[in-house]
Structure formats: C-alpha cells, structure tokens
C-alpha cells in the first residue's frame, strides 16, 4: 500500500490496464473522503503516471502525479472567497485559488446621477446636470422668485419679485422687469410733450415745444390777430396795423409797414426845406432861407427885380429909365465897406463938386445894376456908382 496525501493506493486492483485503489482503508486521514485513484500501469505492472501540472498548479496540501513523478504536494494558495471593495487605487488580486464565492463589493450610489459631468466611474459617466457648484455665490435675493439654483452645494430658491413700471409715478421698486419700452408704459412720452433741446429716455422734444415762462408780452404788444404763448398761456395780439398820412404830423400807436416818409408826403423834398436844416434825412436847399427879417418894399428894389422879404416875394419898381453916371472921385467911400451902405449925399457933393445933386438914393449895386470902374485921385482902383435922375 502507498499513500498519496489523502489518497491511499492499494496495488493489485487492475481494471483494463489501470490500477484501481479503494481508499476505504485511509481511516487515518480524517479529512479525506473515500476516493478512487486510477494510475495507469505498464504491462509489467509498473506505474505510468502522466501530466504537466507542477506544484504551483495544485492547492497546497494536495498531492498529484505528473509524467515525471508521483506524490507531488501542491503549493497553490487557497484564497477561498475574496471580497474586493473599489477604491481610488488599483487593487491587486492575489494569486492562487479562489473558490468562486468572492466578489467585488457593489455600491447602489454608483449611478450617472451621482457622478459629475465629464467624469466616468467604473464605466459609469456622470450626467451633464451634475456639476461642481462651489463657485456659486448668488443668494436668494439675487435669483428670481420661485426659481431654484444650486450655490456652493446648496439649493437656493430665489426671492426677486417680478414688477411692472407705472405711468403714475416715476419711482420704481427693485425687482425684475420684463423687456419693453417706456413709451408703452406712459403714452405721454412723445416728442410733442417734450421741450425742445431735451431728450427723455431717447425721445427728443419738438422744436416748437419751449418754456414760455420768460414771456411777458400782453395782447397790446402783439400784432392784431397773431397768437403767442406767454408764461404758459396763449395770447392773441391786438396791435393794429396803421399807415401814416400826409395831412397830419401825428400818428396813432400801432404797426406800420416799412417805407419812406418821402412816399407818404411828396412835399418832403430838399426844395421845401430851409438851408441848414435836415428833415427826416432830407437836407434843405441852400437857396431856401428865412426871410422874416426882410423889410424892403418894391420901391427899394430895381424895377423888375425880385426879392423876398418877411416870407413874401417883392418885385422892384424903382428907377425906371434911370441914367447911370460914372464919377471918378470919392463918392464911393461907403461902397468899399459894403454894398448895403447908404448913399452919403453931402459927402458926394463935396467930393464931386456938385452944386445940386438931387434924388440920390442907395448905391446902384443894391439895385442889381452893374458897377462901372473908376480911378480915384489917389490912384486906387474902386468900383462905385451913384444913382441920380437929374445931373
């Protein structure tokens, strides 16, 4: 009898070229079960074991035979049931025998919903909605009312109210406002309600809309029928439109069209204005003078000649048929000092040696006559005349 571990080989039991051993006699091996080992024998009854297993291929505590020897003890470690719990690092699976009862510990939380977007754990990809919220900093008052957001790992429900603007008040509360246009909030936000030069919320005022507070005109200062706005009120003018008259120098208050006074009164001309005087820009004629100081009468003026005295025309009547006599003596003394000098009869009689000079009158120059020339005894060239009807 030969033992092989828990196996007891009894020689002599041959079945068709193989040795059959009953292990019932292996009572001394308490842990062994009854087994039958068949070992091929040669025709000579010599064991002919076959196989290529080595010690590491057989559990420790077990024996086996191969084609080189029999009764070899196995060295394979019996790991029995191995449990593996996944971790962040790779875990080595021990070499040896596993009885099939081991397993990798599962986790019911290994779900896509529990894995961050972009991450795959043991073949499970994270959901796009699962993100790192650590950068969030919004609070409830910064999120619309009723809306939820995740901030730094916590769910936050917003409290920002949704409001609307009012046309009755310019102030507004903090909150969320839907997009819109202020012209839709207040229909009066139009260009014709805004002062010129001002733009309210992008609406520019019309050029005709102005602040009339500085106005101070009254109806009597505005042309009749014309309208103006003064200090917020419309005023209709009452200034009449008038024309000047050539029949009167006075004129009523009112509006007068542009023109020229020479067109109003045709007598407003230079020939009708005294020399040295300007009336409404029209200069007087140098021949037009004030004759109020004149006192001549027709008999003082040569016949046919005209003069003006005290505003009246005077036609001369004196010396019709007078003979002009030239004298070469000093009867012309007064002529040298001015033609208006009166004739000095006594001096003339003395100088001229005349015994009887009658009807001597004003020098001839005053009568418009031309003066003859003569030379005095002293050799002075003089101009003189005297008028005498009977020499």
C-alpha angles and dihedrals in degrees: 000000000000127000126218105187106289088352121092114198117207114195123217100050105110125177117181096325096323130099114234118198126193112218095199089108093060091096091137090067101074093178094051125095123213107279138169119219119194115203117186113237131201121240086265091056096254118141114257103188117179136193143097101234117128131200093272091057094059128066115261109262092033126102130209143168130233133181092282103046146348134233095040115166117228122234103191110130114240104224092177112194111356121196118201122196112198116240140167092278133055113266119213117232108226116244115245142058121337116192094214096251094097124097146170109264110246127215122212089209092064090107133133089242089060097050125082118249111269094025127105120199117192089335095315114118122212122247118256090237093058106088141152106267096184092111093059117110105165119125129205092269090058097054126071114265113271094012119118130215136170115239122182092336098316131098113240124195113209126236103188106129123225109236139179130217121246129219090214099064136034097212122082136189126245113267145089119311125192116240113269145120127279090224086066091052095051115021089199091070092101134129093251090060096053127082118249113268093025128104119198115193090335095313112119120212122243119257090237093058107088141154106262096185092109092057117112104163119125129204092269090059096054126072115266112274094008120121129219136168116239122182092337098315132099113240125194113210126236103188106131123224109237140178131218121246130218090214097066138033093212123084136187126244112266145089120310125192116239114270145119128279090224086066092051096050114023090199090069094103137122094256090061097051126082118249112270093024128105119199115193089335096313112121120220124249114259089227093057108087141158108267096180091113094055119112105170122130128203093266089059092060130068113261112273095015122118131220135165122233128175090348096308131105114244121199114203122241103174131114103013104179095007118164116226113220124191120218126192096205137082100285088114099065093120092045090068092060097046141326092243092066114121121245112264101215099183093048090047091051091050095046096042097041092232118156098200123020112169135182093020108169140164117331114276093248090071089057092058093252122142115252123236120223124239141166123237124222089261093058095250115144108234140168116222143146136173125198121230128161095200120037 
